Amino acid sequence: MRNGLCRDRSELFDSEDPADAAEAVALCQRCPALTQCREWADRLDRRHRPPGTIAARHYRPRGRDLQSV
C-alpha cells in the first residue's frame, strides 16, 4: 500500500521476533491503509499468505494465524 506505514519498514513486519511483531501491530492499528490492507489479506488463500505481520495480524509460515488483534 502506497500510504501504508509499513512501506519502509519491511524488516519489522517480516520479523519473527515478538517485540518486532508487537511494534508492527501497533503501527498497523494507526495506519490509514489498515482497512484496505486487511481486505487484501482476507482475499488471499491461507496457504498463500506471506508470513509476518499484515493488517495488525501476525501470521506464521503456512498460513496459520498466530495472533489477531
Secondary structure, DSSP 4 states (H G I P E B T S, - for coil): -TT-TTTT-HHHHS---HHHHHHHHHHHHT-TTHHHHHHHHHHS-GGGSPSEEETTEEE-GGG-EEEE-
